[in-house]
Amino acid sequence: MKGAYTNPRFFLAMTVMLAMAAALVQAQGTRVGFYARTCPRAESIVRSTVQSRFRSNPNIAPGLLRMHFHDCFVQGCDASILIDGPNTEKTAPPNRLLRGYEVIDDAKTQLEAACPGVVSCANILALAARDSVFLTRGINWAVPTGRRDGRVSLASDTTILPGFRESIDSQKQKFAAFGLNTQDLVALVGGHTIGTSACQLFSYRLYNFTNGGPDPTVNSAFVPQLQALCPQNGDGSRRIDLDTGSGNRFDTSFFDNLRNGRGILESDQKLWTDPSTRTFVQRFLGERGSRPLNFNVEFARSMVKMSNIGVKTGTNGEIRRICSAIN
């Protein structure tokens, strides 16, 4: 990854990607540099806040990345996931283990002091997700801003989020509903290269999955290691890396683990067992005979696409003064 920043082909790819991003978001009402005049320090305030929090707790990086994804898939990228209250998105099962809400609140407090009523919570979340990837040695990309915050947050709407047992066909349908194709799906799930999972979300694969044994798609040599970490009837809240051996670094080892039957979540491992998605895993790994894809570049491109799902602009939405409350 380090060498990529000095590679002319990398910078050419970034130029192409940014041009695509500009064309993509023009019709959405967002644009890179939206706050250049109204709040010039907006992006630097968010980044410094994420950096400060990351130094004391690196786990906030994958938390913020997941939070942005979970926000965009429900009501669009409008910070509805941040709203407190009974039966809100934040209280739904898929979101109960998310981390990093305090980072968004901290950044919002600083932005309200610098530029009152200007920077939306939705944009803070989009910027924080990008900064989280960068801090874990991933790519840096230009984030189009200009989103406004939503007013609706319902736990019942989170059923649209892909689940940890979801089939590839179902995942593809859910992504396609938002204009995201199969490559986007594989790239965005590749965000699991950082972060952890609770044992309760995958330990069923290790015991009595089929014919009294473990999930056959799990590497047989890997099973005892996982069973030691997540014993049967053990602490289901214990967390382990989704990308074994590289859980704190944004890289392609997540895909290498899938190829070797070392995917933690069932839905992740299916990216390798399903031919339609395996092709992209192989391309991100640069396997011989496949047309290589730069994972970092394609992840950034897919993030720009995703971050414009259901965007609210202009008078459609609001600028919340407190991210956890509707004005």
ABEGO torsion letter per residue (X at the ends): XAAAAABAAAAAAAAAAAAAAAAAAAAAGBBBGAAAAABAAAAAAAAAAAAAAAAABAAAAAAAAAAAAAAAABGEBAGAAABBEBGBAAABAAAAABBGAAAAAAAAAAAAAABBGABBAAAAAAAAAAAAAAAAGBBBBBBBBGBBBBABBBAAAAAABBBAABBAAAAAAAAAAAGBBAAAAAAAAAAAABEBBBAAAAAAAABGABGGBBBAABBAAAAAAAAAABBBGBBAABBBBABBGAAABBBAAAAAAAAAGABABAAAAAAAABAAAAAAAAAAAGBBGBBBBBAAAAAAAAAAAAAABGBBBEABEBBBABAABBX
